Amino acid sequence: MSVSVTEKLFFAKHLSIMVKAGVPMDEAIETIMEQATPELKKVLKSIGKDIENGMSLAKSMAKFPKVFDGFFVSLVDAGEQSGNLENNLEFLAEQTRKDYALKQKVRGAMMYPGLVLGATFIMGTGIAWFVLPKLIDLFTSFDIALPLSTRVLMWGAFFMRDYGVYAFFGLIAMVFLLVILFMWRPVKKIGHRLALKTPILGKIVSDGQLSRFSRNLGTMLRSGIPMISAFEITTDTLSNLVFVDDLKKIKEKIKTGKSIFQAIEMGSYPEFDKLSRRMIDVGEESGNLEEMLLYLSDFYDDDIDTLSKNLATMLEPILLILIGLVVGFVAMAIISPIYSLIGGIRG
C-alpha cells in the first residue's frame, strides 16, 4: 500500500492540531478519514479500530511500515510516552515538509540536463533509424572519394539498415539487465559510490544525505530518543548505501562509548565534510548536539538550493556545445560529398 508524502504531511499536521485542541484520538482519526485519499483512508480505518481496542497510536502505525517508517513511528512513540504528542506531530509535519522539499530540489536540479540529454538521444536515434539508411544509395552513387566524416556516417547507416532491429532490442535487453544488476546490493553500492564522485551531482547527492541525516537525528534526539536507537533509525532513512554502511560502522564505535565526532575521526568517511565534523564536535562539547544538527540540515538544504539554481546555468553551454558538435558533424558528413560532387561536375 502506497501513501504519498503529501498525504503523510496532511495526516501529521491535522492530527497535531486536533490533539492540541483536546480532540480524542479516535475522533481525530475519524475526522481525518473524511478528507483522506482512499489509500490513506484504509490505513486510518485500521488504526482507528486498534485505538478503540486500546492499542497505542505508534504500535498501530508500526503495522504499516511501508506507510510510516521507523522515524515516523519512533517520534510518535516518544511523544505518547512523554505526553508531548502534539509537538512531536508538529515536528513530523515540518520535517516531512522539508524532506519533500529536499527531494523536489534534487529532482529539479536533475530535470534540465535529463530532458536535454533525453531529447538528444531520441533525436539521434530517429536520425540513425529513419534518415541515415536513406542516404546510403545517394552516397554510394557518388563517384568521388568520400571524406572521413561521411564514411563514418555511412558505416552507421549500413549498421542501422542491417542490424538496427537487433540493436534496438539489444539496447532494451541491456537496460533491463542493468536494472536487474542494480537491484543487487554490491552493484547498487558501486553505483552510489560513483554518484558521490560525479562532479556537481555528487555534491548534490552528498548534501542531500547529510541534510536528511542531520535533520532526522537532531529531531529524534530533541524528542528524547536514545542515541543508539536514534542513530539506527536515522541510518534506515538514508538511501545512499555508502552513507548507510558507514553510519553502521560509526554506530558500532558509538556503542563502545565514543562520541559521534570521535567515531567519524577514527575511520575514513570522506562523505562527512569538515563543516559537518566541526559542527558535530561543537554540538557534543556544548551539550547542544540536536540544535547543531538541525542547523546543519538547514545549511545543506540551502546549499542544494544554490547548486540546483546554478546547475542549469553551468550545464547549458556544455550541452549546447555537445549538441552543436553532433549536429555539425552530421551536417558536414552530408554536405561535404555533395560539394565535392558539384566541384567534380564543374571541373
BADRENKE-327548 format. One record per residue (C-alpha): x, y, z; residue in three letters. Coordinates in Angstrom, 1 decimal, padded with zeros to 4 digits. Layout:
BEGIN
+--------+--------+--------+------+
|      u |      v |      w | resn |
+--------+--------+--------+------+
|      X |      Y |      Z |  ALA |
...
+--------+--------+--------+------+
END
This chain:
BEGIN
+--------+--------+--------+------+
|      u |      v |      w | resn |
+--------+--------+--------+------+
|  000.0 |  000.0 |  000.0 |  MET |
|  001.4 |  003.3 | -001.1 |  SER |
|  000.7 |  006.7 |  000.5 |  VAL |
|  002.3 |  009.9 | -000.8 |  SER |
|  004.5 |  012.2 |  001.2 |  VAL |
|  001.9 |  015.0 |  000.9 |  THR |
| -000.7 |  012.7 |  002.5 |  GLU |
|  001.5 |  011.8 |  005.4 |  LYS |
|  002.2 |  015.6 |  005.8 |  LEU |
| -001.6 |  016.2 |  005.8 |  PHE |
| -002.1 |  013.5 |  008.4 |  PHE |
|  000.6 |  014.6 |  010.8 |  ALA |
| -000.4 |  018.3 |  010.6 |  LYS |
| -004.1 |  017.8 |  011.0 |  HIS |
| -003.6 |  015.3 |  013.8 |  LEU |
| -001.3 |  017.6 |  015.7 |  SER |
| -003.9 |  020.4 |  015.5 |  ILE |
| -006.7 |  018.2 |  016.8 |  MET |
| -004.6 |  016.6 |  019.6 |  VAL |
| -003.6 |  020.1 |  020.7 |  LYS |
| -007.3 |  021.1 |  020.7 |  ALA |
| -008.1 |  018.2 |  023.0 |  GLY |
| -010.0 |  016.1 |  020.5 |  VAL |
| -010.0 |  012.4 |  021.5 |  PRO |
| -007.7 |  010.3 |  019.3 |  MET |
| -010.4 |  008.1 |  017.8 |  ASP |
| -012.5 |  011.1 |  016.9 |  GLU |
| -009.4 |  012.8 |  015.4 |  ALA |
| -008.6 |  009.8 |  013.2 |  ILE |
| -012.3 |  009.6 |  012.1 |  GLU |
| -012.3 |  013.3 |  011.1 |  THR |
| -009.1 |  013.0 |  009.1 |  ILE |
| -010.5 |  009.9 |  007.3 |  MET |
| -013.3 |  012.0 |  005.9 |  GLU |
| -010.8 |  014.1 |  003.9 |  GLN |
| -008.2 |  011.4 |  003.2 |  ALA |
| -007.4 |  009.6 | -000.1 |  THR |
| -008.7 |  006.0 | -000.5 |  PRO |
| -005.2 |  004.6 |  000.3 |  GLU |
| -004.8 |  006.6 |  003.5 |  LEU |
| -008.4 |  006.0 |  004.5 |  LYS |
| -007.8 |  002.2 |  004.5 |  LYS |
| -004.8 |  002.7 |  006.8 |  VAL |
| -006.6 |  005.1 |  009.1 |  LEU |
| -009.6 |  002.8 |  009.4 |  LYS |
| -007.3 |  000.1 |  010.7 |  SER |
| -005.6 |  002.5 |  013.1 |  ILE |
| -008.9 |  003.8 |  014.3 |  GLY |
| -010.0 |  000.2 |  015.2 |  LYS |
| -006.8 | -000.5 |  017.0 |  ASP |
| -007.1 |  002.7 |  019.1 |  ILE |
| -010.6 |  001.7 |  020.0 |  GLU |
| -009.2 | -001.6 |  021.3 |  ASN |
| -006.7 |  000.1 |  023.5 |  GLY |
| -003.6 |  000.0 |  021.3 |  MET |
| -001.3 |  003.0 |  021.2 |  SER |
| -001.0 |  005.1 |  018.0 |  LEU |
|  002.6 |  004.2 |  017.5 |  ALA |
|  002.1 |  000.5 |  017.7 |  LYS |
| -000.8 |  000.7 |  015.3 |  SER |
|  001.2 |  002.7 |  012.9 |  MET |
|  004.0 |  000.3 |  013.1 |  ALA |
|  001.8 | -002.3 |  011.4 |  LYS |
|  002.2 | -000.3 |  008.2 |  PHE |
|  006.0 |  000.0 |  007.7 |  PRO |
|  005.6 |  001.0 |  004.0 |  LYS |
|  003.5 |  004.0 |  005.0 |  VAL |
|  005.0 |  005.0 |  008.3 |  PHE |
|  008.8 |  004.4 |  008.6 |  ASP |
|  010.8 |  003.9 |  011.7 |  GLY |
|  011.5 |  007.6 |  012.0 |  PHE |
|  007.8 |  008.5 |  012.0 |  PHE |
|  006.8 |  005.7 |  014.4 |  VAL |
|  009.6 |  006.4 |  016.8 |  SER |
|  008.7 |  010.1 |  017.2 |  LEU |
|  005.0 |  009.3 |  017.7 |  VAL |
|  006.0 |  006.7 |  020.3 |  ASP |
|  008.3 |  009.2 |  022.1 |  ALA |
|  005.5 |  011.8 |  022.1 |  GLY |
|  003.0 |  009.4 |  023.5 |  GLU |
|  005.4 |  008.3 |  026.3 |  GLN |
|  006.4 |  011.9 |  027.2 |  SER |
|  002.9 |  013.3 |  026.9 |  GLY |
|  004.2 |  015.7 |  024.2 |  ASN |
|  002.5 |  014.0 |  021.2 |  LEU |
|  001.1 |  017.2 |  019.6 |  GLU |
|  004.6 |  018.8 |  019.5 |  ASN |
|  006.2 |  015.7 |  018.0 |  ASN |
|  003.5 |  015.5 |  015.4 |  LEU |
|  004.2 |  019.2 |  014.5 |  GLU |
|  007.9 |  018.2 |  014.3 |  PHE |
|  007.0 |  015.3 |  012.0 |  LEU |
|  004.9 |  017.6 |  009.7 |  ALA |
|  007.7 |  020.1 |  009.5 |  GLU |
|  010.4 |  017.5 |  008.9 |  GLN |
|  008.2 |  015.7 |  006.3 |  THR |
|  007.7 |  019.0 |  004.5 |  ARG |
|  011.4 |  019.7 |  004.5 |  LYS |
|  012.3 |  016.2 |  003.3 |  ASP |
|  009.8 |  016.5 |  000.5 |  TYR |
|  011.1 |  019.9 | -000.5 |  ALA |
|  014.7 |  018.5 | -000.5 |  LEU |
|  013.6 |  015.7 | -002.9 |  LYS |
|  012.0 |  018.2 | -005.1 |  GLN |
|  015.1 |  020.3 | -005.2 |  LYS |
|  017.3 |  017.3 | -006.2 |  VAL |
|  014.8 |  016.2 | -008.9 |  ARG |
|  014.6 |  019.8 | -010.2 |  GLY |
|  018.4 |  020.0 | -010.4 |  ALA |
|  018.5 |  016.8 | -012.4 |  MET |
|  015.5 |  017.6 | -014.7 |  MET |
|  017.1 |  020.1 | -017.1 |  TYR |
|  020.1 |  018.0 | -018.1 |  PRO |
|  018.0 |  014.9 | -018.1 |  GLY |
|  015.5 |  016.4 | -020.5 |  LEU |
|  018.2 |  017.8 | -022.8 |  VAL |
|  020.2 |  014.5 | -023.0 |  LEU |
|  017.0 |  012.5 | -023.4 |  GLY |
|  015.8 |  014.7 | -026.3 |  ALA |
|  019.2 |  014.5 | -027.9 |  THR |
|  019.2 |  010.7 | -027.6 |  PHE |
|  015.7 |  010.5 | -029.1 |  ILE |
|  016.7 |  012.8 | -032.0 |  MET |
|  019.9 |  010.9 | -032.7 |  GLY |
|  018.1 |  007.6 | -032.6 |  THR |
|  015.5 |  008.9 | -035.1 |  GLY |
|  018.1 |  010.2 | -037.4 |  ILE |
|  020.0 |  006.9 | -037.3 |  ALA |
|  016.9 |  004.8 | -037.7 |  TRP |
|  015.0 |  006.7 | -040.4 |  PHE |
|  017.3 |  009.2 | -042.1 |  VAL |
|  020.8 |  007.5 | -042.4 |  LEU |
|  019.6 |  004.4 | -044.2 |  PRO |
|  018.0 |  006.5 | -047.0 |  LYS |
|  021.4 |  008.2 | -047.6 |  LEU |
|  023.2 |  005.0 | -048.5 |  ILE |
|  022.1 |  004.9 | -052.1 |  ASP |
|  022.8 |  008.6 | -052.5 |  LEU |
|  026.4 |  008.4 | -051.3 |  PHE |
|  027.3 |  005.1 | -052.9 |  THR |
|  026.3 |  006.6 | -056.3 |  SER |
|  028.9 |  009.3 | -055.9 |  PHE |
|  032.0 |  008.5 | -058.0 |  ASP |
|  034.2 |  010.5 | -055.7 |  ILE |
|  036.4 |  009.9 | -052.7 |  ALA |
|  034.2 |  010.4 | -049.6 |  LEU |
|  035.6 |  012.3 | -046.6 |  PRO |
|  036.1 |  010.5 | -043.3 |  LEU |
|  033.1 |  012.1 | -041.7 |  SER |
|  030.9 |  010.8 | -044.5 |  THR |
|  032.4 |  007.3 | -044.3 |  ARG |
|  031.8 |  007.2 | -040.6 |  VAL |
|  028.2 |  008.3 | -041.2 |  LEU |
|  027.7 |  005.7 | -043.9 |  MET |
|  029.1 |  003.0 | -041.6 |  TRP |
|  026.4 |  004.0 | -039.1 |  GLY |
|  023.8 |  003.9 | -041.9 |  ALA |
|  024.8 |  000.4 | -043.0 |  PHE |
|  024.7 | -000.8 | -039.4 |  PHE |
|  021.3 |  000.6 | -038.8 |  MET |
|  020.0 | -000.8 | -042.0 |  ARG |
|  021.3 | -004.3 | -041.5 |  ASP |
|  021.3 | -004.6 | -037.7 |  TYR |
|  019.0 | -001.8 | -036.5 |  GLY |
|  016.3 | -004.1 | -035.1 |  VAL |
|  018.8 | -006.2 | -033.3 |  TYR |
|  020.5 | -003.1 | -031.9 |  ALA |
|  017.1 | -001.7 | -030.7 |  PHE |
|  016.1 | -004.9 | -028.8 |  PHE |
|  019.7 | -005.4 | -027.6 |  GLY |
|  019.6 | -001.9 | -026.1 |  LEU |
|  016.3 | -002.7 | -024.3 |  ILE |
|  017.8 | -006.0 | -023.1 |  ALA |
|  020.9 | -004.2 | -021.8 |  MET |
|  018.8 | -001.6 | -019.9 |  VAL |
|  016.7 | -004.4 | -018.4 |  PHE |
|  019.9 | -006.2 | -017.4 |  LEU |
|  021.4 | -003.1 | -015.8 |  LEU |
|  018.2 | -002.6 | -013.8 |  VAL |
|  018.3 | -006.2 | -012.6 |  ILE |
|  022.0 | -005.8 | -011.7 |  LEU |
|  021.4 | -002.6 | -009.9 |  PHE |
|  019.0 | -004.4 | -007.6 |  MET |
|  021.9 | -006.5 | -006.4 |  TRP |
|  023.3 | -004.6 | -003.4 |  ARG |
|  027.1 | -004.8 | -004.3 |  PRO |
|  026.4 | -003.4 | -007.7 |  VAL |
|  024.0 | -000.8 | -006.3 |  LYS |
|  026.6 |  000.3 | -003.9 |  LYS |
|  029.2 |  000.8 | -006.7 |  ILE |
|  026.6 |  003.0 | -008.5 |  GLY |
|  026.0 |  005.0 | -005.4 |  HIS |
|  029.7 |  005.5 | -004.8 |  ARG |
|  030.2 |  006.6 | -008.4 |  LEU |
|  027.3 |  009.0 | -008.0 |  ALA |
|  029.1 |  010.6 | -005.0 |  LEU |
|  032.3 |  011.1 | -007.0 |  LYS |
|  030.5 |  012.6 | -010.0 |  THR |
|  031.2 |  016.4 | -010.4 |  PRO |
|  028.2 |  018.6 | -009.3 |  ILE |
|  025.8 |  015.6 | -009.0 |  LEU |
|  028.0 |  014.1 | -006.2 |  GLY |
|  027.8 |  017.3 | -004.2 |  LYS |
|  024.0 |  017.4 | -004.5 |  ILE |
|  023.6 |  013.7 | -003.5 |  VAL |
|  026.1 |  014.2 | -000.6 |  SER |
|  024.4 |  017.3 |  000.7 |  ASP |
|  021.0 |  015.6 |  000.4 |  GLY |
|  022.1 |  012.7 |  002.5 |  GLN |
|  023.9 |  014.9 |  005.1 |  LEU |
|  020.8 |  017.1 |  005.3 |  SER |
|  018.5 |  014.1 |  005.9 |  ARG |
|  020.9 |  012.5 |  008.4 |  PHE |
|  021.3 |  015.8 |  010.4 |  SER |
|  017.6 |  016.6 |  010.4 |  ARG |
|  016.3 |  013.2 |  011.4 |  ASN |
|  019.0 |  012.5 |  014.1 |  LEU |
|  018.6 |  016.0 |  015.5 |  GLY |
|  014.8 |  015.7 |  015.6 |  THR |
|  014.9 |  012.4 |  017.4 |  MET |
|  017.4 |  013.5 |  019.9 |  LEU |
|  015.3 |  016.5 |  020.6 |  ARG |
|  012.4 |  014.2 |  021.3 |  SER |
|  014.3 |  012.3 |  023.9 |  GLY |
|  015.0 |  009.1 |  021.8 |  ILE |
|  018.3 |  007.4 |  023.0 |  PRO |
|  021.3 |  008.0 |  020.8 |  MET |
|  021.8 |  004.4 |  019.6 |  ILE |
|  018.1 |  004.0 |  018.7 |  SER |
|  018.1 |  007.4 |  017.0 |  ALA |
|  021.2 |  006.5 |  015.0 |  PHE |
|  019.8 |  003.2 |  013.9 |  GLU |
|  016.5 |  004.7 |  012.7 |  ILE |
|  018.3 |  007.6 |  011.0 |  THR |
|  020.5 |  005.1 |  009.1 |  THR |
|  017.4 |  003.4 |  007.8 |  ASP |
|  016.0 |  006.7 |  006.4 |  THR |
|  019.0 |  007.3 |  004.1 |  LEU |
|  019.1 |  006.0 |  000.5 |  SER |
|  022.7 |  006.1 | -000.4 |  ASN |
|  024.3 |  002.7 |  000.5 |  LEU |
|  027.8 |  004.3 |  001.0 |  VAL |
|  026.3 |  006.5 |  003.8 |  PHE |
|  024.3 |  003.7 |  005.2 |  VAL |
|  027.2 |  001.3 |  005.5 |  ASP |
|  029.5 |  004.0 |  007.0 |  ASP |
|  026.8 |  005.0 |  009.5 |  LEU |
|  026.5 |  001.4 |  010.7 |  LYS |
|  030.3 |  001.3 |  011.3 |  LYS |
|  030.1 |  004.6 |  013.2 |  ILE |
|  027.2 |  003.3 |  015.3 |  LYS |
|  029.3 |  000.3 |  016.4 |  GLU |
|  032.0 |  002.7 |  017.6 |  LYS |
|  029.4 |  004.8 |  019.4 |  ILE |
|  028.3 |  001.7 |  021.3 |  LYS |
|  031.8 |  001.3 |  022.7 |  THR |
|  031.5 |  004.8 |  024.3 |  GLY |
|  032.9 |  007.0 |  021.6 |  LYS |
|  031.2 |  010.3 |  020.6 |  SER |
|  029.9 |  010.7 |  017.1 |  ILE |
|  032.8 |  013.0 |  016.3 |  PHE |
|  035.4 |  010.6 |  017.6 |  GLN |
|  033.8 |  007.7 |  015.7 |  ALA |
|  033.9 |  009.7 |  012.5 |  ILE |
|  037.5 |  010.7 |  013.1 |  GLU |
|  038.6 |  007.1 |  013.7 |  MET |
|  037.6 |  006.0 |  010.3 |  GLY |
|  037.8 |  007.1 |  006.7 |  SER |
|  034.4 |  008.7 |  005.9 |  TYR |
|  035.0 |  011.4 |  003.2 |  PRO |
|  031.3 |  012.0 |  002.8 |  GLU |
|  031.4 |  013.8 |  006.2 |  PHE |
|  033.0 |  017.2 |  005.2 |  ASP |
|  034.9 |  019.5 |  007.5 |  LYS |
|  031.8 |  021.5 |  008.4 |  LEU |
|  029.7 |  018.6 |  009.5 |  SER |
|  032.6 |  017.2 |  011.6 |  ARG |
|  033.2 |  020.5 |  013.2 |  ARG |
|  029.6 |  021.3 |  014.0 |  MET |
|  029.0 |  017.8 |  015.4 |  ILE |
|  032.1 |  018.2 |  017.6 |  ASP |
|  031.0 |  021.6 |  018.8 |  VAL |
|  027.5 |  020.3 |  019.5 |  GLY |
|  028.7 |  017.4 |  021.6 |  GLU |
|  031.1 |  019.5 |  023.5 |  GLU |
|  028.5 |  022.1 |  024.3 |  SER |
|  025.7 |  019.6 |  025.0 |  GLY |
|  023.6 |  021.1 |  022.3 |  ASN |
|  024.0 |  018.5 |  019.6 |  LEU |
|  020.4 |  018.4 |  018.4 |  GLU |
|  020.5 |  022.2 |  017.7 |  GLU |
|  023.7 |  021.9 |  015.7 |  MET |
|  022.4 |  019.0 |  013.7 |  LEU |
|  019.2 |  020.9 |  012.8 |  LEU |
|  021.3 |  023.9 |  011.8 |  TYR |
|  023.4 |  021.7 |  009.6 |  LEU |
|  020.3 |  020.3 |  007.9 |  SER |
|  019.1 |  023.9 |  007.0 |  ASP |
|  022.6 |  024.7 |  005.8 |  PHE |
|  022.8 |  021.8 |  003.4 |  TYR |
|  019.2 |  022.5 |  002.2 |  ASP |
|  020.3 |  026.0 |  001.3 |  ASP |
|  023.4 |  024.6 | -000.4 |  ASP |
|  021.4 |  022.3 | -002.5 |  ILE |
|  019.1 |  025.1 | -003.5 |  ASP |
|  022.1 |  027.2 | -004.6 |  THR |
|  023.6 |  024.2 | -006.5 |  LEU |
|  020.3 |  023.4 | -008.2 |  SER |
|  019.9 |  027.0 | -009.4 |  LYS |
|  023.4 |  027.1 | -010.7 |  ASN |
|  023.4 |  023.7 | -012.3 |  LEU |
|  021.3 |  024.7 | -015.3 |  ALA |
|  023.5 |  027.7 | -015.9 |  THR |
|  026.7 |  025.7 | -015.7 |  MET |
|  025.4 |  022.8 | -017.9 |  LEU |
|  023.6 |  024.8 | -020.5 |  GLU |
|  026.7 |  025.9 | -022.5 |  PRO |
|  028.3 |  022.4 | -022.2 |  ILE |
|  025.2 |  020.7 | -023.5 |  LEU |
|  024.7 |  023.3 | -026.3 |  LEU |
|  028.3 |  022.8 | -027.4 |  ILE |
|  027.9 |  019.0 | -027.4 |  LEU |
|  024.7 |  019.1 | -029.4 |  ILE |
|  026.3 |  021.6 | -031.8 |  GLY |
|  029.2 |  019.3 | -032.4 |  LEU |
|  026.9 |  016.4 | -033.2 |  VAL |
|  024.7 |  018.4 | -035.5 |  VAL |
|  027.8 |  020.0 | -037.1 |  GLY |
|  029.4 |  016.6 | -037.7 |  PHE |
|  026.2 |  015.2 | -039.3 |  VAL |
|  025.8 |  018.3 | -041.5 |  ALA |
|  029.4 |  018.2 | -042.7 |  MET |
|  029.2 |  014.5 | -043.4 |  ALA |
|  026.2 |  015.1 | -045.7 |  ILE |
|  027.2 |  018.4 | -047.3 |  ILE |
|  030.9 |  017.7 | -048.0 |  SER |
|  030.4 |  014.9 | -050.6 |  PRO |
|  027.7 |  017.0 | -052.3 |  ILE |
|  030.1 |  019.9 | -052.7 |  TYR |
|  032.8 |  017.6 | -053.9 |  SER |
|  030.4 |  016.1 | -056.5 |  LEU |
|  029.4 |  019.6 | -057.7 |  ILE |
|  033.1 |  020.6 | -057.9 |  GLY |
|  033.8 |  017.5 | -059.9 |  GLY |
|  030.9 |  018.2 | -062.3 |  ILE |
|  032.1 |  021.8 | -062.8 |  ARG |
|  035.7 |  020.5 | -063.4 |  GLY |
+--------+--------+--------+------+
END
